[in-house]
């Protein structure tokens, strides 16, 4: 946010100068949408969602929508001569001009900004092409225009674990970040994008949500209306107001909570409903010379967050005011290097999964040699506990070696190298945490017995791995054949 004082060239777009109350609705309702997701997802799916690009927003505190606060600010929307900050909103309050732009939105939401990939840059798509989208064909085969309500119904009724997780991600996009009325039509391109989870998590959802949000905010009071709706994610604008105008918290309508996590939306919760009169007479105090505002600037820690450093701390990042997503060719260089790392990460993942069974087999043989026939289940439980403790260290060691092997080609541009290295490390750490979370759920259960007894060709009872075990089947669905093979190979080695 930028604050300018004594701006004789600034004037409000509300030419009548009237202040009036209005009913302002917001379809986003993050608290309700997050509740739907939490009720549907199981423990493993929730851990995966927490590791996604939206995971941090699951921890949003209670935020009461304050339409009167937002409306009172929009009535003070201003135009300033020489303003070159593009897609931003300025507000004239007393003798001050305060500005809300994409940097503020990023600091509040923790969402990525950047250029859209080419395959998402156009919405032109035929009906036949729509049916090639896997999730569209499975869950909306006879629906030409899938509505927000259709999407929620599909999520609630879905039974396939992987699709539940993916539908929840798309549901969060449309019903929290790109929120519109329930009868509005969703963008089918995001149903396609979610089948590539890495690309989905790297997508600039912040840019998309900000564009929709600011479009509705900027046009809300063009005609004097006593009732209107704000689509997108205007809760970010409301939290920006909490950050910028201390009078809101001082009068007990919002509370700043103790929270070391980012982004800033996690630092606030609502304490009451603001009326139009309270906002105008006691909080904005537009006729008072000592009206108080806070300048929002990123902390050192925030500058190291991926949603900030990848956009504004990288070469070509905008240093002042709002960013220009089409201004810098160096962004293409960064995207190319990021794509190259994505390929290397996939190769490393494949290599690690290939080596894991032999490592598991060796350790299981050592464990089985040390136990007696009378204590197999105790040893199995002890072994599961031991490997659960060692797995994070093993993964981080392998990740560190993989990262070190990638650094040579990036050193041509030291500053870019620094930003990409941070981005890589954060992405790979997410992958490690996701794998460890799943292993924790399965291996920490002391009652889990993944074996069954069958009669072999000699008519003797033999203990084998039960591949129809629910936990093993879920692991296969969630993480694929390689992870399933790694776990069953290890268990098989112990059983022998």
C-alpha positions in Angstrom: 0.0 0.0 0.0 1.2 3.5 -0.8 0.1 6.6 1.2 0.3 10.0 -0.3 -0.4 13.2 1.7 -1.7 16.5 0.4 -2.8 15.4 -3.1 -4.5 18.4 -4.7 -4.8 16.5 -8.0 -6.8 13.6 -6.5 -10.6 13.6 -6.6 -13.2 11.0 -5.8 -15.1 9.1 -8.5 -18.3 9.6 -6.4 -19.0 13.0 -7.9 -22.0 13.7 -5.7 -20.0 13.3 -2.5 -22.9 11.5 -0.9 -22.4 8.7 1.6 -25.2 6.2 1.7 -25.6 2.7 3.1 -26.0 -0.3 0.9 -26.4 -4.1 1.1 -23.2 -5.6 -0.2 -23.1 -9.4 -0.5 -20.1 -11.7 -1.1 -20.5 -15.2 -2.4 -17.0 -16.3 -1.4 -17.7 -17.3 2.3 -14.3 -19.1 2.9 -15.4 -20.4 6.3 -18.4 -22.3 4.8 -16.4 -23.6 1.8 -13.5 -24.9 3.9 -16.1 -26.7 6.1 -17.4 -28.5 3.1 -13.8 -29.6 2.2 -12.9 -30.7 5.7 -16.1 -32.8 6.0 -15.4 -34.6 2.7 -11.7 -35.3 2.8 -10.2 -38.1 4.9 -6.9 -37.7 6.8 -4.6 -38.5 3.9 -6.5 -36.3 1.5 -6.4 -33.4 4.0 -2.6 -33.8 4.4 -2.3 -33.5 0.6 -4.6 -30.5 0.5 -2.5 -28.8 3.2 0.6 -29.4 1.1 -1.1 -27.8 -2.0 -0.9 -24.1 -3.1 -4.1 -23.4 -1.1 -3.2 -25.4 2.1 -2.3 -22.3 4.2 -5.8 -20.8 3.6 -7.4 -23.7 5.5 -6.2 -22.0 8.7 -8.2 -18.8 8.1 -9.9 -17.6 11.3 -13.5 -16.5 11.6 -14.0 -13.5 9.2 -17.4 -11.9 9.3 -18.1 -10.2 6.0 -18.3 -6.4 6.5 -20.1 -5.1 3.5 -20.5 -1.6 5.1 -16.8 -1.2 5.6 -16.1 -2.2 2.0 -18.9 0.0 0.7 -17.7 3.1 2.7 -14.2 2.7 1.2 -15.5 2.2 -2.3 -17.5 5.5 -2.0 -14.1 7.1 -1.6 -12.5 5.6 -4.6 -10.3 8.2 -6.2 -8.6 9.1 -9.5 -5.1 10.8 -9.3 -3.4 12.6 -12.1 -0.2 10.9 -13.2 -1.1 7.6 -11.6 0.8 4.9 -13.5 0.1 2.0 -11.2 -2.3 0.2 -13.5 -4.7 -2.3 -12.0 -5.0 -0.8 -8.5 -7.6 1.1 -6.5 -6.9 4.5 -4.8 -9.1 5.9 -2.0 -9.2 9.6 -0.9 -9.8 9.8 2.8 -9.5 13.3 4.2 -6.2 14.6 2.7 -4.7 11.1 2.3 -4.7 8.8 -0.7 -4.2 5.1 0.1 -3.8 2.5 -2.6 -4.7 -1.2 -2.8 -2.8 -3.2 -5.4 -1.6 -6.7 -6.3 1.3 -6.6 -3.8 -1.2 -6.0 -1.0 -3.4 -8.9 -2.3 -0.3 -11.2 -2.3 0.7 -10.2 1.2 -2.8 -10.9 2.5 -3.5 -14.2 0.6 -0.1 -15.8 0.0 -1.2 -16.7 -3.6 1.1 -16.7 -6.6 1.2 -14.0 -9.2 2.6 -14.2 -12.8 1.7 -14.8 -16.4 -0.8 -17.5 -17.3 0.5 -20.5 -19.3 -0.4 -20.4 -23.0 -2.9 -23.3 -22.7 -4.9 -21.3 -20.1 -4.7 -17.9 -21.9 -7.7 -18.5 -24.0 -11.2 -19.8 -23.1 -12.2 -20.9 -26.7 -13.1 -24.5 -26.5 -15.7 -26.7 -28.4 -18.2 -29.1 -26.8 -16.3 -32.1 -28.2 -13.1 -30.8 -26.6 -14.9 -30.4 -23.3 -15.8 -34.1 -23.3 -12.1 -35.0 -23.5 -11.6 -33.6 -20.1 -11.5 -36.6 -17.8 -13.3 -35.1 -14.8 -15.9 -33.5 -17.0 -16.7 -36.8 -18.7 -16.8 -38.8 -15.4 -18.9 -36.4 -13.2 -20.8 -34.1 -15.6 -21.3 -36.2 -18.8 -24.7 -34.8 -19.6 -24.2 -31.2 -18.3 -23.2 -28.7 -21.0 -22.6 -25.8 -18.6 -21.3 -27.0 -15.2 -22.4 -24.6 -12.5 -20.8 -23.9 -9.1 -23.7 -25.8 -7.6 -23.0 -28.8 -9.9 -19.3 -28.8 -8.8 -20.2 -28.8 -5.1 -22.7 -31.7 -5.6 -20.1 -33.7 -7.5 -17.6 -33.2 -4.7 -20.1 -34.3 -2.1 -21.1 -37.4 -4.0 -17.7 -38.5 -5.3 -16.2 -41.7 -3.9 -12.9 -42.0 -5.8 -10.1 -40.8 -3.4 -7.9 -39.2 -6.0 -10.9 -37.4 -7.7 -12.2 -36.2 -4.3 -8.9 -34.5 -3.7 -8.8 -32.9 -7.2 -12.5 -31.8 -7.1 -11.8 -30.2 -3.7 -9.0 -28.1 -5.3 -11.2 -27.0 -8.2 -14.0 -26.3 -5.7 -11.7 -24.0 -3.7 -10.7 -22.1 -6.8 -14.2 -21.4 -7.9 -16.1 -21.1 -4.6 -13.5 -19.1 -2.6 -11.0 -17.4 -4.9 -13.2 -16.9 -8.1 -16.5 -16.9 -6.2 -19.7 -16.1 -8.0 -23.4 -17.0 -7.6 -24.1 -20.7 -7.4 -25.8 -20.8 -10.8 -22.7 -19.3 -12.5 -20.7 -21.6 -14.9 -17.2 -22.9 -13.9 -14.2 -22.7 -16.2 -13.7 -26.3 -17.5 -10.0 -25.6 -18.2 -9.3 -25.9 -14.5 -10.9 -29.3 -14.4 -8.3 -30.3 -17.0 -5.4 -28.5 -15.3 -6.0 -30.2 -11.9 -5.0 -33.6 -13.5 -1.5 -32.2 -13.7 -1.0 -31.3 -10.0 2.4 -29.8 -10.4 1.2 -27.4 -13.0 -1.9 -26.7 -10.9 0.1 -25.8 -7.8 2.4 -23.5 -9.9 -0.5 -21.7 -11.5 -0.7 -17.9 -10.7 -4.0 -18.2 -8.9 -3.3 -14.8 -7.1 -3.2 -13.0 -10.5 -6.5 -14.6 -11.5 -8.3 -14.0 -8.2 -7.0 -10.4 -8.0 -8.1 -9.5 -11.5 -11.7 -10.7 -10.8 -11.8 -9.1 -7.4 -10.6 -5.7 -8.4 -12.8 -5.7 -11.5 -15.9 -6.0 -9.3 -14.5 -3.6 -6.6 -13.7 -0.9 -9.2 -17.2 -1.0 -10.8 -19.3 -1.5 -7.8 -20.4 2.1 -7.2 -20.3 3.4 -10.9 -24.1 3.7 -10.5 -25.6 4.6 -7.2 -27.0 1.4 -6.0 -28.3 0.3 -2.6 -27.6 -3.4 -3.3 -24.8 -5.1 -5.2 -22.6 -8.2 -5.1 -18.8 -8.5 -5.1 -17.3 -11.6 -6.7 -13.8 -12.9 -6.5 -12.2 -12.9 -3.1 -13.0 -9.5 -1.6 -12.2 -10.8 1.9 -8.6 -10.0 1.0 -9.6 -6.4 0.5 -11.4 -6.4 3.9 -8.3 -7.8 5.6 -6.2 -5.2 3.8 -8.5 -2.6 5.5 -7.9 -4.2 8.9 -4.1 -3.9 8.3 -4.3 -0.3 6.9 -6.8 1.3 9.3 -6.0 0.6 13.0 -9.3 2.2 14.1 -11.1 -1.0 13.1 -9.3 -3.1 15.7 -9.1 -0.2 18.2 -12.9 -0.1 18.3 -13.1 -3.9 18.8 -14.5 -4.9 15.4 -11.4 -6.9 14.4 -8.7 -8.7 16.5 -5.1 -9.3 15.4 -4.2 -12.8 16.7 -0.8 -14.1 17.6 0.4 -16.0 14.5 3.9 -16.5 13.1 2.6 -18.1 9.9 2.1 -16.3 6.7 0.2 -14.8 4.9 -1.5 -11.9 6.8 -5.1 -13.2 6.4 -4.2 -15.7 9.1 -3.4 -12.9 11.5 -7.0 -11.5 11.8 -10.4 -12.5 12.9 -13.7 -10.5 13.1 -15.2 -9.4 16.4 -18.5 -7.8 15.3 -20.6 -6.3 12.5 -19.8 -2.7 11.5 -22.6 -0.4 10.6 -22.4 2.3 8.0 -22.7 5.0 10.6 -19.9 3.6 12.8 -17.6 3.3 9.7 -18.2 6.8 8.5 -18.4 8.7 11.8 -15.8 6.8 14.0 -13.4 4.8 11.9 -12.7 6.6 8.6 -13.3 10.0 10.2 -12.7 11.6 6.8 -13.0 15.2 8.2 -10.4 14.6 10.9 -6.8 15.8 10.2 -5.3 13.1 12.4 -6.9 10.1 10.8 -4.5 7.2 11.2 -3.3 4.7 8.6 -0.6 2.0 8.5 1.8 1.6 5.6 1.9 -2.1 4.5 5.4 -3.3 3.6 6.7 -6.9 3.4 8.8 -8.1 6.2 12.2 -9.8 5.6 10.5 -13.1 6.2 7.7 -12.3 3.8 10.2 -11.4 1.1 11.5 -14.9 1.3 8.1 -16.5 0.8 7.6 -18.1 -2.6 4.5 -16.0 -3.4 6.6 -12.9 -3.0 10.2 -13.6 -4.1 9.2 -15.4 -7.3 7.4 -12.2 -8.5 8.8 -9.1 -6.8 12.3 -10.1 -5.7 13.2 -11.7 -9.0 14.8 -9.9 -12.0 12.0 -7.9 -13.7 9.9 -7.8 -10.5 8.2 -4.5 -10.1 9.9 -2.4 -7.3 7.2 0.3 -7.1 3.5 0.1 -7.3 1.7 -2.7 -9.2 3.3 -5.3 -11.3 3.0 -5.7 -15.1 2.6 -9.3 -16.0 3.6 -8.6 -19.7 6.5 -6.3 -19.2 9.6 -8.4 -18.8 11.2 -11.1 -21.0 13.4 -12.2 -18.1 10.2 -13.9 -16.7 10.4 -16.3 -19.6 14.0 -17.2 -18.6 12.8 -17.9 -15.1 9.9 -20.1 -16.4 12.3 -22.0 -18.6 14.6 -22.8 -15.7 11.7 -23.7 -13.5 10.4 -26.1 -16.2 13.9 -27.6 -16.5 13.9 -28.2 -12.7 10.5 -29.8 -12.9 11.9 -32.4 -15.3 14.9 -33.0 -13.2 12.7 -33.4 -10.1 10.6 -36.0 -11.9 13.7 -37.9 -12.9 15.0 -37.8 -9.3 11.6 -39.0 -8.0 11.7 -41.9 -10.4 15.2 -42.8 -9.4 14.4 -42.6 -5.7 11.4 -44.8 -6.0 13.4 -47.3 -8.0 16.1 -47.5 -5.3 13.7 -47.5 -2.4 12.6 -51.2 -2.6 16.2 -52.5 -2.4 16.9 -50.3 0.5 13.7 -51.4 2.2 14.5 -55.1 1.4 17.9 -54.9 3.0 16.7 -53.3 6.2 13.8 -55.8 6.4 16.1 -58.7 6.1 18.2 -57.4 9.0 15.0 -56.9 11.0 13.6 -60.4 10.3 17.0 -62.1 11.1 16.9 -60.6 14.6 13.4 -61.8 15.6 11.9 -65.1 16.8 8.8 -66.8 15.5 6.9 -65.9 18.6 7.2 -62.2 18.2 6.5 -61.3 14.6 3.8 -58.7 15.2 5.8 -56.9 17.9 8.8 -56.7 15.6 6.7 -55.5 12.7 5.3 -52.7 14.8 8.8 -51.8 16.0 10.1 -51.8 12.5 7.3 -49.6 11.2 8.0 -47.2 14.0 11.7 -47.2 13.2 11.4 -46.7 9.5 8.8 -43.9 10.0 11.3 -42.1 12.1 14.2 -42.6 9.6 12.2 -41.8 6.4 12.2 -38.0 6.6 16.0 -37.9 7.2 16.5 -40.3 4.2 14.3 -38.3 1.9 15.9 -35.0 2.9 19.4 -36.4 2.3 18.4 -37.6 -1.2 16.7 -34.2 -1.9 19.8 -32.3 -0.8 22.0 -34.3 -3.2 19.5 -33.8 -6.0 19.4 -30.1 -5.5 23.2 -29.9 -5.4 23.4 -31.6 -8.8 21.1 -29.0 -10.3 22.9 -25.8 -9.3 25.7 -25.8 -12.0 23.6 -24.5 -14.9 21.8 -21.8 -12.8 24.9 -19.9 -11.8 25.0 -17.8 -14.9 22.6 -15.4 -13.2 23.3 -15.2 -9.5 20.2 -13.3 -8.5 17.9 -15.5 -10.6 19.7 -18.6 -9.3 19.1 -17.6 -5.7 15.3 -17.2 -6.3 14.9 -20.4 -8.2 17.0 -22.4 -5.7 14.6 -21.2 -2.9 11.6 -22.1 -5.1 13.0 -25.5 -5.8 13.8 -26.3 -2.2 10.3 -25.3 -1.1 8.7 -27.4 -3.8 10.7 -30.5 -3.0 10.2 -30.1 0.7 6.5 -30.1 0.0 6.9 -33.4 -1.8 8.8 -34.9 1.1 6.2 -33.8 3.6 3.4 -35.2 1.5 5.1 -38.6 1.3 6.0 -38.6 5.0 2.4 -37.7 6.0 1.0 -40.6 4.1 3.5 -43.0 5.6 2.8 -41.7 9.1 -0.9 -42.4 8.7 -0.3 -46.0 7.6 2.7 -47.1 9.7 1.7 -45.5 13.0 -1.3 -47.8 13.4 -0.2 -50.7 15.7 -3.3 -52.8 14.8 -2.6 -52.8 11.0 -1.8 -56.3 9.7 -1.3 -56.2 5.9 -1.0 -60.0 5.6 -3.4 -62.9 5.0 -3.2 -66.7 5.1 -3.7 -68.7 2.0 -3.3 -72.5 1.2 -0.5 -73.2 -1.2 -0.1 -76.0 -3.8 1.2 -78.4 -1.1 -2.0 -77.6 0.9 0.0 -75.8 3.5 -1.0 -72.4 5.1 1.2 -69.6 3.9 1.2 -66.0 5.0 1.3 -63.5 2.1 0.7 -59.8 1.5 -3.0 -58.9 1.3 -3.0 -56.7 -1.7 -6.7 -56.0 -1.2 -6.0 -54.4 2.2 -7.8 -51.1 2.3 -4.8 -49.1 3.4 -2.6 -50.6 0.6 -5.3 -50.0 -2.0 -5.7 -46.4 -0.9 -1.9 -45.9 -1.0 -1.9 -47.3 -4.6 -4.7 -44.9 -5.6 -3.1 -41.9 -4.0 0.6 -42.3 -4.8 0.7 -44.8 -7.8 2.1 -48.1 -8.5 5.7 -47.2 -7.6 4.9 -46.3 -4.0 2.7 -49.3 -3.7 5.5 -51.6 -5.0 8.0 -50.0 -2.6 5.8 -50.6 0.5 4.7 -54.1 -0.5 8.2 -55.1 -1.4 9.4 -54.1 2.0 6.6 -55.9 3.8 7.2 -58.9 1.6 10.9 -59.0 2.5 10.0 -58.9 6.2 7.4 -61.7 5.8 10.0 -64.0 4.1 
